[in-house]
């Protein structure tokens, strides 16, 4: 699921061409066909970049430079088209004003990990970003209202229910001595801001509970979390 994605045809056949054909069909039918022909190459370049950088900040300025599109509004229209075609979705930084949400970078996620692994350019496995993308997909499937938190540290997912934040989730493929300060720091910072007593870190296979600064941190394998949500 992490690598192959969730399309039944891909899982059952094991053939990557199933995923690439599906993506290409959507790309040409629902996106490229809606823009001028001179944007075909830039759209493909943006598509490859997004597939290669799931779970990353989205900068319209950087995308504009990358695809050599001078008009930022055109870049935004292309990103909107990707979202409307259900190939990607974006997540805002949490803020109590919509103006601040709009001013801050969004994060980009792909609707299926199979698209990213088959069609994206990867020089390393970078399973951490794939795991985060997988969690984002599941939260969207559940209909959650999700954001990310970023101040001194970053927390991957802030879940808002009605008028308050109900849960926060950090995603880390493997917690190590080298990354614990960053991963715990993002979670604890968000717990302080949103006045939560516990937070969740989803990993590949680690399973434990720790208490830091009087706050409970639940560390859980993502497969177990997925089963609980079924």
Residue pairs with C-beta under 8 A, 6 or more apart in sequence:
1 113
1 134
2 113
2 127
2 130
2 131
2 134
3 113
3 114
3 117
3 130
4 10
4 11
4 14
4 113
4 114
4 117
5 11
5 19
5 112
5 113
5 114
5 115
5 117
6 112
6 113
6 114
6 137
7 18
7 19
7 22
7 112
7 114
9 18
9 22
10 16
10 18
10 19
10 114
16 118
19 112
19 114
19 115
19 118
19 119
20 118
20 119
23 87
23 115
23 118
23 119
26 85
26 86
26 87
27 43
27 44
27 47
27 85
27 87
30 81
30 84
30 85
31 43
31 78
31 81
31 82
31 85
31 87
32 39
32 40
32 43
34 81
35 43
35 77
35 78
35 81
39 69
39 74
39 78
42 67
42 68
42 69
42 78
43 67
43 78
45 66
45 67
46 63
46 66
46 67
46 75
46 78
46 79
46 82
47 82
47 87
47 119
48 119
48 120
48 121
49 63
49 66
49 67
50 82
50 88
50 108
50 110
51 110
51 115
51 116
51 119
51 120
51 121
52 116
52 120
52 121
52 122
53 108
53 120
53 129
54 108
54 109
54 110
54 116
54 120
54 129
54 130
54 132
54 133
55 107
55 108
55 109
55 128
55 129
55 130
55 132
55 133
55 136
55 156
56 107
56 108
56 129
57 105
57 106
57 107
57 108
58 79
58 90
58 105
58 106
58 107
58 108
59 105
60 72
60 75
60 76
60 79
61 72
63 69
63 75
63 79
64 70
64 71
64 72
64 75
67 75
69 75
69 78
79 88
79 90
82 88
83 89
83 90
86 111
87 110
87 111
87 115
88 108
88 109
88 110
88 111
89 108
89 109
89 111
89 136
89 140
90 106
90 107
90 108
90 109
91 106
91 107
91 109
91 136
91 146
91 147
91 148
91 157
92 101
92 102
92 104
92 106
92 147
92 148
93 100
93 101
93 104
93 105
93 106
93 147
93 148
93 149
93 150
94 101
94 147
94 148
94 149
94 158
94 160
94 165
95 101
95 104
101 147
104 150
107 148
109 132
109 133
109 136
109 137
109 140
110 116
110 133
111 137
112 137
113 130
113 133
113 134
113 137
116 130
116 133
117 130
127 173
127 204
128 171
128 172
128 173
131 171
131 172
131 173
131 202
131 203
131 204
131 222
132 156
132 171
134 222
135 156
135 157
135 169
135 171
135 202
135 222
135 225
136 146
136 157
138 226
138 229
139 146
139 157
139 159
139 169
140 146
142 229
144 159
145 159
145 160
145 161
146 157
146 158
146 159
146 160
147 157
147 158
147 160
148 154
148 155
148 156
148 157
148 158
149 155
149 158
149 168
149 186
149 189
149 190
149 193
151 189
151 193
152 185
152 189
153 182
153 185
153 186
153 189
154 186
155 168
155 169
155 170
155 186
155 187
155 189
155 190
155 199
156 169
156 170
156 171
156 186
157 167
157 168
157 169
157 170
157 171
158 165
158 168
158 190
158 194
159 165
159 166
159 167
159 168
159 169
160 166
164 194
165 194
165 196
167 196
167 199
167 200
168 187
168 190
168 191
168 194
168 196
168 199
168 200
169 199
169 200
169 201
169 202
170 183
170 186
170 187
170 199
170 200
170 201
170 202
171 201
171 202
171 203
171 222
172 179
172 183
172 201
172 202
172 203
173 203
173 204
174 203
174 204
174 206
175 183
175 201
175 203
175 206
175 219
183 201
184 212
184 217
187 199
187 201
187 217
188 199
188 212
188 213
188 215
188 217
190 196
190 199
191 197
191 198
191 199
191 215
196 215
197 215
197 216
198 215
198 216
198 217
198 218
199 215
199 216
199 217
199 218
200 217
200 218
200 220
200 225
201 217
201 218
201 219
201 220
202 220
202 221
202 222
202 225
203 219
203 220
203 221
203 222
204 221
204 222
205 221
206 219
206 220
206 221
207 219
207 220
207 221
207 224
208 219
209 216
209 217
209 218
209 219
210 216
210 217
210 219
211 217
